[in-house]
Amino acid sequence: MPCPLCGEAKRFFDLRVRYPDEHIAAYRQLYGDKAASEWKSCGTCGFVHQNPRPSIEALNAFYTDGAYHTTPTPLAYNDRDKYMKFARWYYGDKIDYSIAQSRVKTGRVFEMGFGFGGALELFRERGWEVYGREPDGRLAAFAREQLGLVGPECGLVDETTKNPPVDLVFSNHAFEHVADLHGVMSALRSIMKPGGLIVTVVPTYAANRSNMSLRWMNSAHYSMFTTSSLDQLVARHGFEPVTGTYRGWRKEIDDVWHVARYTGKTLDPTKFYEDPDRVARFVNWVNPLRSLVYYPVFSNYHRKVARVQYVQEVFALARDRLLRR
């Protein structure tokens, strides 16, 4: 199948994923009896993606039918305050980063794949007017009924996406699920204010510090991005890359934060092509070695961060009590 980013149809490098595909049994309507998804790097631009993969039509139907989120809504989410406590922990740093990058104190934001709506609620608390689309009706209903979000809609981000021009497009772990990258970018371009930003957070195999980077390459995801491949994607659709980092968030590792500004002028995408052979060597050999080297520090990293935060909170509480004496 052609590369979903540059369209190359013949040259590909095989990639080895050494971990079981733990999700594929739940996605039989997409994969039939396959035991694992197959991954390749494009022989022209180096983009890492599933190949072969389900069709755009099948993937879109999979998400709009609610087949991706099959587990029940967590009981804690019945309590709005408990859900928002999680949302503040998980999204808060990303929201603050996005607003700081936009240099707009308050404006309009659109989130692609807003899930249960926690990120949009945090934007709203900061004075922003919120919009978005979420293909899963159950999740969209939660955002509407539990959080009171009325601007966001249930549906795919496609040519039917219509809302007032926005200052910021935000997405968190959504682009790796997108079936039609260029269709989505065309839709997002149509709702951007001139000079507006698109802030994208996605999992990555690059600059890894754990084996999670390769575990991301499973049947639940269709593309794996780097700063360069995100640069290439946005350049094709009138955006100018601003910045990208693999070290955006202390609470989760092996993801990339990327920022681009809408100018309306397409850039030469070949400037952002990656060496396909180098990409394949990294995924097949360098990445696993990095995971071993970093393992003592970054295994169960989120738990270690939580422990450090707990100790900091205890010390802060003790200090406050001493100062009040």
N, C-alpha and C positions, 0 to 999 in steps of 0.2 A: 504494500500500500504506500502511497506517496507520503513524504514527510509532511506533517500537518502545519509546519511553519514555512519552509521554503518551497515545497512542492516536488523535491527530488523524488524520482520514482524507481531508480535502479540501484544506486550505490548505498549500502548500509553496512555497519559494523555490528556484529553480534555482541551482546552484553551478557555477562553472567551474574545472576542474582542467586546468591548461595543460601537463601532463606526460604522456608516454605511460604507459599502464597496462602495465608490464613483466611483470606476473604472470599476466594473464588467459589467455594462450595455454596455460598449464599447468593451467587450471581449466575446461576445456571441458565437463566433466560438469556444472558449475554454470551456465556462461554461454553455452554453445553457440558461435555464431559472432560474438558481440558483440566489438567492438574495445576497449571500455573500460567500466568501471563508471560508474554515474550517481549523483550525489550531490545531496542537497537539505537545506535547513534547514526544520525543522517550522514551519509558519505560526502555531502556537500557543505552543510552548515554546522554539523556536529550536534544538532538538537537531539536530546534523549527522549524517546517516546515509546509507547507500546506499538508493536508492529509484528504481525497483524493485530488489529483491534476491532471492536464492534463498530458498526456504521454510525454516522451522525444521528440518523433517525432513531436507531435502536437506543443509543445512549440518552438522547433527549427524552424519549418515552420512559426510560428507566427512572430518570429523576422526576419527571412530572407525575409518574404513577406512584411516587413515594416508596419505590422499591429499595432505594439506597439506605434510608433510615428505617430499619425494620424493628428495632428494639423499642419497647415502650418508653414514653416520656418519663424521665426520672421522677420519682415521687417528690423529691426536693423541689422540683420546678413548679409544683402546685403552690408553693409559697414564693411569691414574687421576690421578697427580700432575700431569701436563700439563693434563688437563681442569680439575682443581681450581685450578690456577694461574690459568687463565682465569676460573673461577667467582669466585674471590676478587677479581679485578680488576673483574669486571662486576657482581656482586651484593653485594660486601662492604659498600659504603657504604649500600646500601638496607636490608640486614639490620640494620646497626647503628642506622640511623634508625628502623626499625620497632620494634626492641626498646626504644630510648629513649622513643619515643612511648607504648609500652604500659606503661611503668613497672613491668614485671614482669621480674625478673632471669632466671628460667627458668620455662617453662610449656609449654603445648601450642600448636602452630602448625599450621594447615592451609593448604596452597598450592593454589590453583586453577590447573591447567595447569602442572604442575611441570617439564615438559620432561625434560631429562636428569638433573634432580635436584640440580644444583649449589647452588641456594639452600637447599634443605632440608638438605643436608649441612652447610652453614655454620651453619644454626640448630642442628643436632645437635651440632656442635663447640662451640657456646656453651652446651650443656647443655639444650636444648629437646627435648621429645618431639614427633616430626614425623609429620604426616599429610598427605594430599593426594590429588588425582585428576588424571590425565593421560589424555586420550582415545586417544593414539597408543600402541599396544602396543609398538612398537619402542623408543620413548623410555622408556616405563615399565620395560621389561626392562633397559635400560642402567642406570637408577637402582637397580634391584634387584640386578643381577648385578655391576656394576662398583663401585657405591658402597655396596652392602649395606643399602639402605634397605628396611625391611620393612613399615612402617606405611602408606606411600602405596600407592594402588591404581590400576589401569588402569580408566578409565571417565569418563563425563561427570559434571559436577556437576549433579545433578538430585535428584528425590525419593527415589532409592535411596541417596543419600549418608548413611551412618550411621557415626559414630565418637564417641568421648568428647567432651564439650563443650570448646571451645578458647578460649584467651585471645586469639588473634590469627589473623586470616585475611590472608594475603599473596598478592598476584598481581603479576606483572611482564609487561606487554605481553600480557595475556590477554583483558581485557574487550572490547577492540576486535574480537575474534574471536567473541564470544558471540552465538549465534543468538537465544536467549530470555533477555533480560536479567532479566525478572521471575521466571522460573522458577529461574534461577541464584540470584538474591537470596533467594528463598524457601528454597532448599536451604541456603544459607550461614547464614541466620537460624536455621535449625533446629539448628545445631551450635555456636552462639555461647554462651559464658558471659555472664551479665549484666555489663555494663561492659566486655566485650571489644572489641577494635578490629578494624576492617578497613582495611588499608593497600593502596592501589591505585596502581600505576604504569602509565600508559598514554601512548601518543603523543597529541599535540594539534596543532591548527592555531592555537591562541590564543597571544598574547604571543610570537610566533615570532621567531627570529633566523636562520633559514635557509629555503631552499625545501624542505627535508626535511619541513617541516610540511604542505605540500600533497602531496608525494610519498607521505606516509602514506595519503592518500585514494586507495586502489587496491582492486583486486578481492580482495586478501587480507584486507582489513579491512571491517567492516560498520558501525562506529560510530566517531565522533571526539568525544572528551569534552573538557570544560572543567571547572574547579572547580565552576561552577554546575550543569552537567548531572550531574556526579557527586553533588553535594549533593541534587539532585532525585531521583536514583535511590535513594540510600540513605534519604532521608526517607520514601519510600513503603513502606519495609520495616523500620521500627523502629530506625533508626540516626540519631544526631545528628551532623551534620558538626562536626569538630573543627578541621581546618586543611587548607590546600591551597597548593601552591607550583608555579610554573613554573620554578623555579631550584634544584631539588633536587640535581642531579648535574652536576659539571663535565665528566664524560666523555662525556656525550651531551646534545644539546639538543633542544628542541621536544618535551618530554614533561612530564607533570604528575604530581606526587605528591600523593595525597589520603588523608586520615585521617578516619574516622568511628567513633563509639562506639555500641555496641549498648545501647539502653535498653528496647526492646520497645514503644515508643510511636511511632506514625506521626506525621509532621509534615505540615503543609500543603505539598504539592509546588509549588503555584503561587508560593510565595515565592521559588522558585529559578528561575522561568522567565526566559529571556533574550529580548531583543527580536529577533524573527526578521529584520526588515529590517536591523537593525544587524549581526547575524551574517552575513547575505548580503553586505553591503557590505564587511565585514572580510575574508571569504574571497576575494571577487572582486577587491577593489581594495587594501585596506590591507595584507593579508598579503604580496602580491608586492612592494609598495613597501618593506616592512620587510626582506624578504629581500635586496633590493638594497642598502639602507643598511648592513645588518650584514655583508654579504658579505666585505669585506676582513678582518674579524676572525674570523668564524665559519665560513668555508669550510674544509672538511677539519678541523673543530674537534678531532675525537678524535685526529688525528695531531699537531696542535699541542700538545695536552695531554700526549700521550705523550712528545714531545720535551722539554717542560718537566720532566716527571717524571724523564726520563733525566738531564738536566743536574743536577737536584737530587740524584739518587742519586750521580752522579760527585763532586759537591762534598762530599756527606756522607762518601763513602768516603775522599776525600783528607783531609778534616778528621780523621777517625778515625785515619788513619795518622800524621798529624802529632802528634796527642795521645799516641800510643803511643811516640813517640820519646823 
